[in-house]
Amino acid sequence: MNHFREALDLVHDTLRNLRAEGVEMCASREVVERFLETGRTEGTEGMQGTLIPSVPSALPVVSKAQRLAALRDPALACTLCPHLVKSRTQVVFGAGNPDAELMFVGEGPGEDEDRQGEPFVGKAGQLLDKIIAAMGLRRGDVYIANVLKCRPDMPPGMPGNRKPTADEMATCKPWLLQQIEIIEPRVIVALGATAMAGLLGETATMSSLRGRWHAFHGTPLMATYHPAYLLRNQSLSEKRKVWEDMLLVLERLGKPITEKQRNFFLKS
């Protein structure tokens, strides 16, 4: 249970720092321990029955940013997957606007993300930034995270990335659930079939999942191709499919759509 105590200490230290910064009514260590004691029977269990401590909405922290900060520290110290702990550079928690209406969820960090500690910063991330900009938004307007917070381990000397396993995603998913609970996005976009499998357990092809609305715990969920797919398949027809999904997202968010946007990737 050493990792459990470490996580508790990290949560408490974060709350204590908030109090030092002038945030009133931060929970005491006794309050946190009492919550976690309840959570041992009511909380979410991960690999080998190890509890991931949650940061409840009832904690008197005054903003979503502070609640995410209280969650971030124990997430960065997570050791539930020893093989990933051994191979990772760092945990890639998530990044963006805590008050975002739109949240993008990918499958897991790659090499660039593992090195920099931020999701979607490699070539696929650069393409995602372009998609977000084409929507009339900035990266700082949305929140970006992955189902798996650690880069999947690779055999020594092997390049590239592998897909997260179902067990890895199930073990890590409680961190994402709490991020979504705190942020309360109006729309979630799942980037790729693996992300959909991690979120909903869907194992169908992306061609059958995209272009229509799903729901994740009551939040509208749109599935679309991962940006990495578009880097491999750069035809206008494939780009248009992703863009059609983003038009549906903009409509659901009530954002204005220009005629130019509607005509992106249409052949003349």
C-alpha positions as a printed NumPy array, in Angstrom:
array([[  0.   ,   0.   ,   0.   ],
       [  3.061,   2.317,  -0.164],
       [  1.929,   3.837,  -3.456],
       [ -1.5  ,   4.516,  -1.914],
       [  0.044,   6.438,   0.961],
       [  2.274,   8.336,  -1.482],
       [ -0.765,   9.33 ,  -3.525],
       [ -2.538,  10.491,  -0.369],
       [  0.497,  12.563,   0.607],
       [  0.572,  14.177,  -2.829],
       [ -3.118,  15.092,  -2.669],
       [ -2.666,  16.546,   0.807],
       [  0.447,  18.519,  -0.186],
       [ -1.41 ,  20.01 ,  -3.146],
       [ -4.317,  21.097,  -0.964],
       [ -1.92 ,  22.527,   1.617],
       [ -0.188,  24.55 ,  -1.122],
       [ -3.548,  25.913,  -2.242],
       [ -4.246,  27.039,   1.328],
       [ -0.854,  28.787,   1.404],
       [ -1.841,  30.613,  -1.782],
       [ -4.946,  31.974,  -0.09 ],
       [ -7.542,  29.408,  -1.145],
       [ -9.876,  29.014,   1.82 ],
       [-11.462,  25.835,   3.192],
       [ -9.078,  23.338,   1.654],
       [ -9.684,  19.861,   3.034],
       [ -7.536,  18.696,   5.92 ],
       [ -5.54 ,  15.504,   5.837],
       [ -8.163,  13.911,   8.092],
       [-10.93 ,  14.814,   5.614],
       [ -8.985,  13.357,   2.703],
       [ -8.195,  10.186,   4.657],
       [-11.844,   9.788,   5.636],
       [-12.858,  10.14 ,   2.002],
       [-10.247,   7.646,   0.863],
       [-11.298,   5.216,   3.607],
       [-14.803,   5.312,   2.109],
       [-13.29 ,   5.031,  -1.33 ],
       [-11.657,   1.734,  -0.44 ],
       [-15.09 ,   0.148,  -0.655],
       [-16.791,   2.509,  -3.088],
       [-13.918,   3.709,  -5.277],
       [-12.452,   2.474,  -8.525],
       [-10.036,  -0.43 ,  -8.444],
       [ -7.222,  -0.831, -10.92 ],
       [ -4.75 ,  -3.582, -11.702],
       [ -4.26 ,  -6.124,  -8.916],
       [ -7.088,  -4.543,  -6.911],
       [ -5.138,  -1.359,  -6.2  ],
       [ -7.335,   1.655,  -5.581],
       [ -6.763,   4.835,  -7.572],
       [ -7.538,   7.675,  -5.158],
       [-10.074,  10.092,  -6.583],
       [-10.502,  13.805,  -6.026],
       [-14.223,  14.279,  -5.35 ],
       [-16.205,  17.253,  -6.542],
       [-17.198,  17.816,  -2.895],
       [-13.676,  18.918,  -1.959],
       [-13.844,  22.695,  -1.409],
       [-11.369,  23.663,  -4.129],
       [-12.611,  26.752,  -5.9  ],
       [-11.858,  26.11 ,  -9.577],
       [-11.598,  23.327, -12.125],
       [ -7.921,  24.201, -12.609],
       [ -7.238,  23.625,  -8.912],
       [ -9.18 ,  20.361,  -8.919],
       [ -7.161,  19.161, -11.912],
       [ -3.967,  20.179, -10.114],
       [ -5.027,  18.122,  -7.097],
       [ -5.571,  15.143,  -9.397],
       [ -2.427,  15.66 , -11.47 ],
       [  0.146,  15.035,  -8.732],
       [ -1.036,  11.542,  -7.74 ],
       [ -1.494,  10.703, -11.429],
       [  2.124,  11.62 , -12.141],
       [  3.178,   9.274,  -9.336],
       [  1.002,   6.362, -10.476],
       [  2.709,   2.957, -10.392],
       [ -0.23 ,   0.681, -11.227],
       [  1.467,  -0.675, -14.378],
       [  5.028,  -1.614, -13.333],
       [  6.12 ,  -2.418, -16.895],
       [  5.093,   1.063, -18.067],
       [  6.659,   2.733, -15.037],
       [  9.936,   1.032, -15.919],
       [  9.934,   2.214, -19.544],
       [  8.293,   5.651, -19.39 ],
       [ 10.076,   8.969, -19.148],
       [  7.092,  10.581, -17.457],
       [  3.319,  10.386, -17.142],
       [  1.48 ,  12.447, -19.772],
       [ -1.468,  13.754, -17.77 ],
       [ -3.26 ,  16.072, -20.201],
       [ -3.211,  19.704, -21.269],
       [ -5.507,  22.543, -22.179],
       [ -8.353,  24.628, -20.849],
       [ -9.918,  23.217, -17.656],
       [-13.162,  24.996, -18.62 ],
       [-13.159,  23.646, -22.187],
       [-16.416,  22.871, -23.953],
       [-14.574,  20.458, -26.253],
       [-12.278,  17.621, -25.189],
       [-10.164,  15.432, -27.481],
       [ -9.177,  11.958, -26.273],
       [ -6.488,   9.869, -27.942],
       [ -5.167,   6.4  , -27.193],
       [ -1.791,   7.007, -25.55 ],
       [  1.433,   9.032, -25.671],
       [  4.089,   8.458, -28.301],
       [  7.825,   9.087, -28.096],
       [  7.554,  12.877, -28.437],
       [  4.795,  13.066, -25.842],
       [  6.711,  10.833, -23.426],
       [  9.721,  13.125, -23.742],
       [  7.846,  16.444, -23.428],
       [  5.115,  15.391, -20.997],
       [  2.284,  16.82 , -23.092],
       [ -0.207,  14.991, -25.327],
       [ -0.2  ,  15.353, -29.117],
       [  3.01 ,  17.308, -29.654],
       [  4.497,  15.17 , -32.468],
       [  3.506,  15.162, -36.121],
       [  0.007,  13.87 , -35.352],
       [ -0.342,  16.591, -32.749],
       [  0.69 ,  19.258, -35.217],
       [ -2.026,  18.048, -37.568],
       [ -4.535,  18.064, -34.705],
       [ -3.574,  21.692, -34.04 ],
       [ -4.396,  22.498, -37.675],
       [ -7.769,  20.79 , -37.381],
       [ -8.544,  22.744, -34.221],
       [ -7.516,  25.993, -35.929],
       [ -9.712,  25.189, -38.947],
       [-12.603,  24.873, -36.502],
       [-12.001,  28.47 , -35.46 ],
       [-10.496,  27.448, -32.126],
       [ -7.081,  27.447, -30.527],
       [ -5.328,  24.589, -28.782],
       [ -5.706,  26.559, -25.559],
       [ -9.484,  26.573, -25.983],
       [ -9.827,  22.78 , -25.767],
       [ -8.579,  20.037, -23.466],
       [ -6.508,  17.131, -24.804],
       [ -5.833,  13.846, -23.016],
       [ -5.319,  10.146, -23.661],
       [ -6.959,   7.011, -22.322],
       [ -3.494,   5.719, -21.372],
       [ -1.234,   8.209, -19.592],
       [  2.068,   6.359, -20.131],
       [  3.73 ,   5.504, -23.403],
       [  3.279,   1.788, -24.139],
       [  6.605,   0.05 , -23.695],
       [  8.507,  -1.115, -26.747],
       [ 11.215,  -3.792, -27.129],
       [ 14.709,  -2.252, -26.884],
       [ 15.841,  -0.834, -30.209],
       [ 12.392,  -1.034, -31.794],
       [ 11.085,   2.246, -33.276],
       [  7.515,   3.497, -33.329],
       [  4.671,   2.915, -30.92 ],
       [  2.348,   0.058, -30.075],
       [ -1.338,   0.192, -29.216],
       [ -2.286,   0.1  , -25.55 ],
       [ -3.758,  -3.175, -24.389],
       [ -7.304,  -3.43 , -23.059],
       [ -5.969,  -4.161, -19.557],
       [ -3.656,  -1.141, -19.638],
       [ -6.476,   1.16 , -20.706],
       [ -8.872,  -0.252, -18.126],
       [ -6.299,   0.276, -15.368],
       [ -5.605,   3.866, -16.422],
       [ -9.168,   4.86 , -17.331],
       [-10.145,   6.129, -13.836],
       [ -7.73 ,   9.044, -14.251],
       [ -9.497,  10.023, -17.49 ],
       [-12.916,   9.583, -15.901],
       [-11.991,  12.075, -13.21 ],
       [-10.6  ,  14.534, -15.764],
       [-13.873,  14.409, -17.678],
       [-15.875,  14.755, -14.46 ],
       [-13.929,  17.883, -13.507],
       [-13.847,  19.541, -16.945],
       [-17.459,  18.695, -17.835],
       [-16.981,  19.15 , -21.601],
       [-20.08 ,  19.616, -23.728],
       [-18.592,  17.343, -26.416],
       [-15.863,  14.677, -26.448],
       [-14.041,  13.654, -29.629],
       [-12.457,  10.193, -29.628],
       [ -9.434,  10.122, -31.922],
       [ -9.195,   6.664, -33.413],
       [-10.64 ,   3.217, -32.885],
       [ -8.362,   2.451, -29.935],
       [ -9.607,   5.527, -28.084],
       [-13.176,   4.394, -28.727],
       [-12.318,   0.946, -27.391],
       [-10.85 ,   2.509, -24.268],
       [-13.813,   4.817, -23.703],
       [-16.776,   2.645, -24.654],
       [-15.383,  -0.817, -25.199],
       [-16.345,  -0.513, -28.879],
       [-14.291,  -2.788, -31.121],
       [-15.923,  -1.939, -34.452],
       [-14.058,  -0.289, -37.309],
       [-13.745,   3.478, -37.312],
       [-15.536,   3.624, -40.65 ],
       [-18.626,   2.248, -38.905],
       [-18.239,   4.381, -35.761],
       [-17.543,   7.84 , -37.174],
       [-20.082,  10.295, -38.535],
       [-22.698,   9.676, -35.849],
       [-23.165,  10.545, -32.218],
       [-22.395,   8.237, -29.311],
       [-22.577,   9.018, -25.604],
       [-20.018,   8.679, -22.826],
       [-21.625,   8.897, -19.371],
       [-24.21 ,  11.262, -20.816],
       [-21.754,  13.458, -22.738],
       [-22.104,  13.537, -26.558],
       [-19.179,  11.648, -28.104],
       [-18.011,  11.892, -31.704],
       [-15.585,   9.306, -33.061],
       [-13.23 ,  10.216, -35.884],
       [ -9.978,   9.034, -37.41 ],
       [ -6.763,   9.622, -35.5  ],
       [ -4.577,  12.354, -37.04 ],
       [ -1.877,   9.728, -37.545],
       [ -4.255,   7.979, -39.947],
       [ -4.473,  11.13 , -42.047],
       [ -0.673,  11.324, -42.145],
       [ -0.686,   7.877, -43.743],
       [ -3.761,   8.44 , -45.923],
       [ -3.684,  11.965, -47.269],
       [ -6.413,  11.768, -49.877],
       [ -8.955,  14.592, -49.887],
       [-11.764,  12.088, -49.341],
       [-10.264,  10.864, -46.039],
       [ -9.547,  14.39 , -44.848],
       [-13.118,  15.313, -45.725],
       [-14.472,  12.494, -43.546],
       [-12.676,  13.869, -40.491],
       [-13.79 ,  17.383, -41.353],
       [-17.415,  16.284, -41.667],
       [-17.143,  14.894, -38.148],
       [-15.746,  18.233, -36.933],
       [-18.609,  20.103, -38.618],
       [-21.024,  17.971, -36.601],
       [-19.073,  18.881, -33.462],
       [-19.235,  22.589, -34.272],
       [-22.968,  22.325, -34.879],
       [-23.498,  20.54 , -31.542],
       [-21.502,  23.277, -29.785],
       [-23.545,  25.971, -31.521],
       [-20.463,  27.497, -33.166],
       [-20.836,  29.538, -36.378],
       [-19.766,  27.717, -39.541],
       [-18.724,  29.69 , -42.599],
       [-19.37 ,  28.642, -46.162],
       [-15.619,  28.266, -46.59 ],
       [-15.5  ,  25.827, -43.701],
       [-18.377,  23.798, -45.111],
       [-16.533,  23.445, -48.4  ],
       [-13.181,  22.329, -47.023],
       [-11.738,  19.331, -48.923],
       [-14.576,  19.26 , -51.445],
       [-13.374,  18.717, -54.982],
       [-14.029,  21.615, -57.331]])
